[in-house]
């Protein structure tokens, strides 16, 4: 991995990160600030007694919340967190978003659990590097060109105005990756 030192910040270069698409409705429905996603993770982890490894804003019937992939023991579980009521509800097969169907058995679970930098820290780093752009989603990713490589990072999606900006944070160093397109989607 190459590190390029820039004035006031260091940015890590990596190998390609696509992101889940958000509809304009999802973007306009999101009204969080720079602490919202990290605070949601803390409530979810305490309530569900597990570790959040993927979280994405999802407005359900006009109610803001988050779809969550959580590891509890050796099991991957799927939840929806309702932001206002602070309820954590396990998703059943019929209510899981499509992207969640691919999580069971993924090597990414191992990478998320063994990362030196936490998901919450990665979110805070991304938000601090991009003031006024709160995180809407975050999760683990790996090199798109070589999935067997040791390049792993967090994808963090920030709401910047009316659009979504993708930021990648190295899961080992906590530094922003200069080219997030080098990672796979999360």
C-alpha positions as CSV (number, residue, x, y, z in Angstrom):
1,X,0.0,0.0,0.0
2,X,1.3,3.5,-0.9
3,X,0.8,6.4,1.4
4,X,0.8,9.9,-0.1
5,X,1.2,12.7,2.5
6,X,-0.8,15.8,1.7
7,X,-0.8,19.0,3.7
8,X,-3.2,18.6,6.7
9,X,-4.1,15.0,5.8
10,X,-2.7,11.7,4.7
11,X,-4.5,9.6,2.1
12,X,-3.9,6.0,1.4
13,X,-3.9,4.7,-2.2
14,X,-5.5,1.4,-2.9
15,X,-6.4,-1.0,-5.7
16,X,-11.7,-0.7,-7.3
17,X,-15.4,0.5,-4.5
18,X,-18.9,0.7,-5.9
19,X,-21.7,1.7,-3.6
20,X,-25.3,0.8,-3.2
21,X,-27.5,3.2,-5.0
22,X,-29.7,5.5,-3.0
23,X,-32.9,6.9,-4.6
24,X,-33.5,10.6,-4.4
25,X,-36.3,9.8,-1.9
26,X,-33.7,8.1,0.4
27,X,-31.3,11.1,0.1
28,X,-34.0,13.7,0.7
29,X,-35.5,11.7,3.6
30,X,-32.2,11.6,5.4
31,X,-31.8,14.4,8.0
32,X,-28.9,13.1,10.1
33,X,-25.9,15.0,11.3
34,X,-22.3,14.0,11.8
35,X,-23.1,11.9,14.9
36,X,-26.3,10.2,13.8
37,X,-24.9,7.0,12.3
38,X,-22.3,6.5,15.0
39,X,-25.0,7.0,17.7
40,X,-27.3,4.5,15.9
41,X,-24.5,1.9,15.9
42,X,-24.0,2.3,19.6
43,X,-27.7,1.9,20.4
44,X,-28.0,-1.1,18.1
45,X,-24.9,-2.9,19.4
46,X,-26.1,-2.4,23.0
47,X,-29.6,-3.5,22.3
48,X,-28.8,-6.5,20.1
49,X,-25.7,-7.5,21.9
50,X,-23.6,-7.8,18.7
51,X,-21.3,-6.0,16.4
52,X,-22.6,-3.9,13.5
53,X,-20.6,-4.6,10.4
54,X,-22.9,-2.8,7.8
55,X,-25.5,-0.1,8.2
56,X,-27.5,1.7,5.6
57,X,-30.2,4.4,5.9
58,X,-33.6,3.2,4.9
59,X,-36.8,5.1,5.1
60,X,-39.7,2.7,5.6
61,X,-43.2,4.1,5.1
62,X,-41.8,7.6,5.7
63,X,-40.1,6.5,9.0
64,X,-36.4,7.0,9.1
65,X,-34.2,4.1,10.1
66,X,-31.4,1.8,9.2
67,X,-30.9,-1.7,7.8
68,X,-28.2,-3.4,9.7
69,X,-26.0,-6.5,9.3
70,X,-24.9,-7.5,12.8
71,X,-22.6,-10.3,14.0
72,X,-23.6,-12.0,17.2
73,X,-21.3,-14.8,18.2
74,X,-20.6,-16.7,15.0
75,X,-23.9,-15.8,13.4
76,X,-24.8,-13.0,11.0
77,X,-28.1,-11.4,11.7
78,X,-30.2,-8.8,9.9
79,X,-32.1,-6.0,11.7
80,X,-33.9,-2.8,11.0
81,X,-33.4,0.0,13.5
82,X,-36.2,2.6,13.8
83,X,-34.4,5.9,14.5
84,X,-37.2,7.7,16.5
85,X,-38.4,4.8,18.7
86,X,-34.9,3.2,19.0
87,X,-36.4,-0.2,18.3
88,X,-34.2,-2.9,16.9
89,X,-36.3,-5.4,14.9
90,X,-34.9,-8.6,13.3
91,X,-35.7,-8.8,9.6
92,X,-37.3,-12.0,8.3
93,X,-36.7,-13.5,4.9
94,X,-39.5,-11.5,3.3
95,X,-38.4,-8.1,4.7
96,X,-34.6,-8.3,4.0
97,X,-33.3,-6.0,1.3
98,X,-31.7,-7.8,-1.6
99,X,-28.1,-6.8,-0.7
100,X,-28.5,-8.7,2.6
101,X,-29.1,-12.0,0.9
102,X,-25.4,-12.2,0.0
103,X,-24.0,-11.7,3.5
104,X,-24.0,-15.2,4.9
105,X,-20.7,-16.9,4.7
106,X,-18.9,-13.9,3.2
107,X,-15.2,-13.5,4.0
108,X,-16.0,-9.9,4.5
109,X,-17.5,-10.8,7.9
110,X,-14.0,-12.0,9.0
111,X,-12.5,-8.8,7.7
112,X,-15.0,-6.6,9.6
113,X,-14.5,-8.5,12.8
114,X,-10.7,-8.4,12.7
115,X,-10.3,-4.8,11.4
116,X,-7.9,-2.7,13.5
117,X,-10.2,0.3,12.9
118,X,-13.8,0.1,14.0
119,X,-16.7,0.9,11.7
120,X,-17.7,3.9,14.0
121,X,-14.1,5.3,13.9
122,X,-14.1,5.0,10.0
123,X,-17.4,6.9,9.9
124,X,-16.1,9.6,12.2
125,X,-12.9,9.9,10.1
126,X,-14.9,10.3,6.9
127,X,-17.3,12.9,8.4
128,X,-14.4,14.9,9.9
129,X,-12.6,14.9,6.5
130,X,-15.8,16.2,4.8
131,X,-17.5,18.7,7.1
132,X,-21.2,19.1,6.7
133,X,-21.6,15.7,4.9
134,X,-23.1,13.2,7.4
135,X,-22.8,9.5,6.8
136,X,-25.8,7.6,5.5
137,X,-24.3,4.2,5.2
138,X,-21.1,2.3,5.9
139,X,-19.7,-1.2,5.6
140,X,-16.6,-3.3,4.8
141,X,-15.1,-3.8,1.3
142,X,-12.1,-5.3,-0.3
143,X,-10.1,-5.0,-3.4
144,X,-12.2,-5.4,-6.5
145,X,-9.3,-6.3,-8.8
146,X,-7.9,-8.9,-6.3
147,X,-10.5,-10.1,-3.7
148,X,-7.8,-12.3,-2.1
149,X,-5.5,-9.3,-1.4
150,X,-5.0,-7.8,2.1
151,X,-6.6,-4.5,0.9
152,X,-9.7,-4.0,3.0
153,X,-11.5,-0.8,3.8
154,X,-14.7,0.7,4.9
155,X,-17.0,2.3,2.4
156,X,-18.7,5.3,3.9
157,X,-21.5,7.1,2.0
158,X,-21.9,10.7,2.9
159,X,-24.8,13.0,2.1
160,X,-23.4,16.0,0.4
161,X,-26.2,18.4,-0.6
162,X,-28.6,16.4,-2.8
163,X,-26.1,13.7,-3.7
164,X,-24.1,10.9,-2.2
165,X,-20.3,10.9,-2.0
166,X,-18.4,7.7,-1.4
167,X,-15.4,7.8,0.9
168,X,-13.2,4.8,1.7
169,X,-11.3,4.4,5.0
170,X,-8.5,1.9,5.3
171,X,-9.5,-0.6,8.0
172,X,-5.9,-1.1,9.2
173,X,-4.7,2.5,9.3
174,X,-7.8,4.6,9.5
175,X,-6.7,6.8,6.7
176,X,-8.8,7.9,3.8
177,X,-8.1,6.0,0.5
178,X,-7.5,8.3,-2.4
179,X,-9.2,6.1,-5.0
180,X,-12.3,4.4,-3.5
181,X,-13.1,2.8,-6.9
182,X,-10.4,0.3,-6.1
183,X,-12.6,-1.5,-3.7
184,X,-15.6,-3.8,-4.2
185,X,-19.1,-2.8,-3.1
186,X,-20.1,-3.5,0.4
